[in-house]
Amino acid sequence: MDSPAGGAGGGAVTPLLIACALGIEQAALRSALRRGRAGRSGRTPDAGPVTVLRTGMGPGNAERATARALGTDRNRGAAVIASGFCAGLAPGMNPGDLVVADETRGPHGSTPCTGTALLVEALSRALPGRAVHTGPLTGSDHVVRGPERAGLRATGAVAVDMESAATLHSALSAGSRPVAAVRVVVDAPEHELVRIGTVRGGISAFRVLRAVIPAFLEWHRSLLLPRR
């Protein structure tokens, strides 16, 4: 369940919208909130409500679902994190590795991400020993394999997914706000996925996704500090 609305002390709040494509991704993220892994029942002091949104697969669904969510009273002005699984592009990447985008790339150009270094530090604390890669996260409207993967790697991108670029573009089209993209590798050059359904048996990526929530909430809380 997503956390309730309202901030500590009844003051102004900054909501957090975490957008993912698949039901299994949403289940992983929501279960962490329910179990209180982040502390305070999925809320942080002086921060606003947290919503985990399932957008559906593909850039079109991601763009539309994000725009609808940000048009509601609950999420108006929300900071946005695009999350879930991705395909790694660099040799040596393994399922369960983390990718923190410094920018997303899509048909509308590139979108710089907010607080990349903070997210890397927070994820390294939450998942000690887990590899965290940073760099451009590129978008695609289909599952990328073989030679196409190598071609995207040649552009400097470290990973690819179908929704992050569209999610962040849609978020900023609805107004200025902090945005970020954090993905867990399920598919890498040496570990190609046969079909997305096999993610359920790919234990490592699912477990990692369940553990990222504390880092997301630390990033969320930090957004308020420079503005005080």
Disulfide bonds with the S-S distance in Angstrom:
none
